Amino acid sequence: MFLAGELTVYLYAVTSVLLFLYFWRIYDERSRLPPGPFPLPLIGNLHQINTGDMVNSLKALSRKYGPVFTLHLGMRRVVMLWGYDAVKEALVDQGEEFSGRGPVPIYQLVMKDYGPTFSNGERWKEMRRFALMTLRNFGMGKRSIEERVQEEAYHLIDALKKTKGLPFDPAIQISNSVSNVICSVIFGKRFEYHDKEFVELLHRIHDTTVISSSLGGQLYTMYTGIMKYLPGSHRTMYKVITDLETFVKKRVKINQETIDPNSPRDFIDCFLIKMGKDKGNPSTEYCMKNLVISVLTLFMAGTETVSTTIKHSLLLIKKHPEIEARILAEIDSVIGRDRLPTIVDRRRMPYTDAVIHEIQRFSDIVPFGVPHIVIRDTKFRRFMLPKGTEIYPILSSVLSDSAKFEDPENFDPGHFLDENGCFKNNDAFMPFSTGKRICLGEGLAQMELFIYITTILQKFKLQFPCDPKDIDIKPRLSGFFNVPISYELQAIPH
């Protein structure tokens, strides 16, 4: 048996060896990877980061270490890309090398590495190719999907009229309307606003954005191996996503019982038909798990990002009455107050188009982007990134890059207007990311935002209970998502 003194010496020796090995590994990594602050055991660089204001913490580090720097988020070593030039060079100029999907543990509790968003390799390529093709076949980017958006905008207007000008929280009506657009494609049907099951599912989807952006969600990402054994919001996240998955499985079962292989009604039918054709192929990616997660991913993404942006937009437009007045003048000049807006109108409404782009830039819905990995050893600038290195393309840094936007800290539609008042594109407009992993629904989202925002302003005078200058536009949570505050307003028909 050890004597007390011998045990002390033994523990000291073991601790010294472990610390030596730790610091030697860190020193070896730092000699090859981009620079960054020295990490401490277990916590990494968390002592140098304000988890409640991650973007500004990363901005300060980028000023010290440059636009490409290494950071240890707890146990995870990641390379941060800051600013338009670094992000564009990685995701576009070296898009193939940076095309891997990095881990998003809080979502992959259930989704694992299935579907078009969280998978890699051939599975990702096949699932993304199928999703894009099928969405196009069901009208994505065509007049038919625009008609669906207009129909849902009409239902939203009807729901807002029923509030009779009284204060209400518009979140659930907006989410229901927006979600019905993607539901018509993936499930082949829309859901009524009073459908209790569907309303509960919309709450569940919103819960995922709140949980993933919370401190608990961030800690789960940094300490997945430890946190999975501990209580916390990640356990709620598992139940929330599982409930959504159960709903999708139920819809798949309905389709299986009623499918006509010669007349597919929706995304689920198309996937089931492909599964049937590939039944004898042992290496096929067309399996039930990929079907369920593909539909679940489209359902969640097609609901939350656009509805969250619309909720941000009402706050921003009402905080700037002069901007609202100019949009209304453009609506009256181009559309009038009777017919519903169409996407063709956007070309003749440069100011409104600029405002909507500025809303997306300023709202910065997914500030850190979704993580990538390099799929092979990759030389990037003067650094060698080993295969599997996690990459965070900080989209917030692109959308607020002072080299691309004159006054990025302020809400200004002039960022997207030239000297003649015409709409002006900006390469740094990347709210949907860029490159090979760009959001599948970018075109649909842009269409929805224009039609919904112009329709709401066309039909209603919106009033907040406070003075416009007192409207709070700061996010309630800022983590994986920027989540707007909850608020009430009055919708008074013009």
Order of alpha helices (4+ residues) and beta strands (2+ residues): alpha-alpha-beta-beta-alpha-beta-alpha-alpha-alpha-alpha-alpha-alpha-alpha-alpha-alpha-alpha-alpha-alpha-alpha-beta-beta-beta-beta-alpha-alpha-beta-beta-beta-beta
